[in-house]
Amino acid sequence: MQKNILIIGATSAIAKATLRMYAEQNHNLFLVARNEALLHTIAEDAKIRGAHQVEYQACDLADLHSHPSLLETITATYPKLDIVLIAHGTLPNQQACQASVETTLQEININALSTISLLTLLANQFEKQQDGTIAVITSVAGDRGRQSNYVYGAAKGMVSTFLQGLRNRLNDSNVQVLDIKPGFVDTPMTADFKKGALWAQPEQIAKSILKAIDNQRNTLYTPWFWWGIMLIIRTIPECIFKKLKL
Amino acid sequence: MKLSGWGRYPIIQTENAYPNQPGLVSSLVSVATDQPKTTTQIARGLGRSYGDSSLAEKSINLSKLDHFIEFDEQSGQLTCSAGVSFAEILRFFVPKGWFLPVTPGTQFVTVGGAIASDVHGKNHHIDGAFCEHVNALELCLASGEVVECSKIHHPHLFRATCGGMGLTGIILQATFTLKRIETAFIQETTYKTANLAETLAKFEEHDAATYSVAWIDCLATGANLGRSLLMLGEHASEEEVKSHPSATETLQAGKTSKLNMPFDLPAFTLNSFSVKAFNALYYGKARQAQSQRLVHYAPFFYPLDSIQNWNRMYGKNGFAQYQFVIPKSAGLVGLTEILTEIANSKRGSFLAVLKVFGQGNDNYLSFPEEGYTLALDFKMDSTLFEFLNKLDAIVLHYGGKLYLTKDARMSEQMFKQSYPQWQEFQKIRHQYGAHQAFNSLQSTRLGL
């Protein structure tokens, strides 16, 4: 059966890999991202790959006021959404954030507030329709604050906690709320990083997302070994953790 | 970041950019040309060229520019971004009954890279090189301007870009035609030959076969010199596959292999004894003079893709691949001289691959031309280059040349003598300002 799938942040590498897999399953897609030209290219690519219907809308998600009208446009196309994947975000420069309150707040805005704004609107719609999946890409960085990127981590952590609450609230409404926590992924966002054995490809992450949605999971650490790594990271006592160079 | 070609020699420090849309490529390139030329830059895809042709101080990696743009289900004409890999094309289009018109021995190459190398396959004698199937391409020039090139639009730039090793600009997208297949399987026939003369005669005898390639035991000497397994292939029909018990789905794409070479093999594991043993075993694998089997396209075309990172087999110092072509007229004599030189040196290669090329095309730096081509891998050591220089002299003597995509060390003199159209090529680069904007370690070495 064709599903109506909304992908927010569709030009990000993980989202792109995920929507391609849904396209090959002939579903209907609605794509949202900031860059219109790239969005157009990705939409055309999805059509060739077999998506039944592809619509898109360019939108600067940092502008929270634009969200209600964005969702109106989407529901005008697809009155019922089966799956929404929120994947947009940036990887802030921690040093720049430390030097500027403005930069810090901007990063919190795009990585946490914009997602929470969208989730608030979407949750009400999903609660009404009494089924569907809300999936959000956060990060293993949200599990514990570390000096190397705690602004990013704090934003992702806020979204994860928000999702916990939402999952609790929507449990009776038959709505799946999935928190996706990827580890290191080889994407344009991390192009400058030296890649080691822990790095994964976006296609690998996408595959695990589809599976987690199918299996009605609550939280997905991906690739799977990050579950163990984060378990260790979370259990280190703070008096030791604060001395580590992480 | 440290970067090397597939042969893992040389290794250099680079700065990398990963544009995921054409506009970003234009801005990257035009910014670079505004500044006085202090650093070199070149496009890169999946890094499967062996030597230094995709190495420069600045590397513009196009593997994230990977979209299908248009596909005509009637004619099989596909337009896609330069960073789309052959593997992705096969994964998606084989189940729909389409195949690449020409493919090299690995599917992990990008469309842009395949054009820049004008790659050839086992069907060169019938279908020519890959660029002969390219109807048009979009090229980002040094100025950042994007132009469409084809046999009609900017024909000289097209001929320079096809096989031009990325030295004319950055290929953004291409349009080429896929070919129809009924199944994902190949009807393979293997002939076991006793020596070089018999190998060449068998090639001749089967010149109508769609795919042909010979694996040579390059350490065999004397009467056995040039003994080979010659493999022929035809796309299998639905009928042939249906009657076969192991083939359940007729149009299934290949699966990604889970086999990996996770670390460098210690240098001592590769020596004349182990290579000789491997070669003897491989040759012995075919028990009869002629055998036939139905095989999926993946192991037929891409035997080495089944081991990820197989290049680590040659140890941490890497290896050099040496592929040359000599004209048909030099034939048996030329190949005998080169194979004797290799066998005497005891520098065996695990895989020595011999192929007959059909007529070449008129692209300025394209490698294939009518004759015999042999490709060999040699483990890197301190005396290797001296030995390869010796082979160069023989190749040049017979009017042959080396494949730029596999080269990491040939001299400027060797290149300029064996690629007579290099001056026309250079003229076009000057005309489009590419000589200042796009350079690789290789192009600098070759005096381009």
Boltz contact constraints between the chains, C-beta under 6 A:
constraints:
  - contact:
      token1: [A, 38]
      token2: [B, 21]
      max_distance: 6.0
  - contact:
      token1: [A, 41]
      token2: [B, 67]
      max_distance: 6.0
  - contact:
      token1: [A, 45]
      token2: [B, 67]
      max_distance: 6.0
  - contact:
      token1: [A, 45]
      token2: [B, 68]
      max_distance: 6.0
  - contact:
      token1: [A, 48]
      token2: [B, 68]
      max_distance: 6.0
  - contact:
      token1: [A, 48]
      token2: [B, 71]
      max_distance: 6.0
  - contact:
      token1: [A, 188]
      token2: [B, 18]
      max_distance: 6.0
  - contact:
      token1: [A, 188]
      token2: [B, 20]
      max_distance: 6.0
  - contact:
      token1: [A, 188]
      token2: [B, 64]
      max_distance: 6.0
  - contact:
      token1: [A, 191]
      token2: [B, 18]
      max_distance: 6.0
